[in-house]
Amino acid sequence: THTYTYTYTYTYTHTYTYTHTYTYTYTYTYTYTYTYTYTYTYTYTYTYTYTYTHTYTHTHTYTYTYTYTYTYTYTYTYTYTYTYTYTYTYTYTYTYTYTHTHT
């Protein structure tokens, strides 16, 4: 009597995991402020006096008086306000997962 027994066992397990994360965020903020103030006042003062006297014979007197008043005032106000705000945010998210199991 002859008995022969042969047993062979082979087990193979392979696991592969790949994870990739990518994040993307984009934010854009733009603020523009413009303020303009203009004030104009005009006043002008001018005074002119003219006197003319002429004496004639026989004691004749002639008097001429001329008065001119002119007032000039100039006021200039200029206000300029400029505000510029720029905000830039960039975020990008990307997730990739790969799992491979071989048995």
Residue, then its C-alpha position, 0 to 999 in steps of 0.5 A: t500500500h502506498t499513500y501519497t498526499y500533496t497539498y499546496t496553498y497559495t494566497y496572494t493579496h494586494t491592496y493599493t490605495y491612492t488619495h489625492t486632495y486638491t482644493y480650489t477657492y476663488t474670491y474676488t472683492y473690489t471696492y471703489t470709493y470716490t468723493y468729490t466736493y467743490t465749493y466756489t464763492y466769488t466776492y469782489t470789492y472795488t472802491y473808486t472815488y473820482t472828484y472833479t472840481h472846476t472853478y469858473t470865473h465870477t466865483h462859480t464852482y463846479t464839483y463832481t464826485y463819483t464813487y464806485t464800490y466793487t467787492y471781490t471775494y474768492t473761496y475755493t474748496y477742493t476735497y478728493t477722497y479715493t479708496y481702493t480695496y482689492t482682495y484675492t483668495y484662491t482655493y481649489t480642492y480636488t480629492y481622488t481616491y483609488t483602491h485596488t485589491h487583488t486576491 
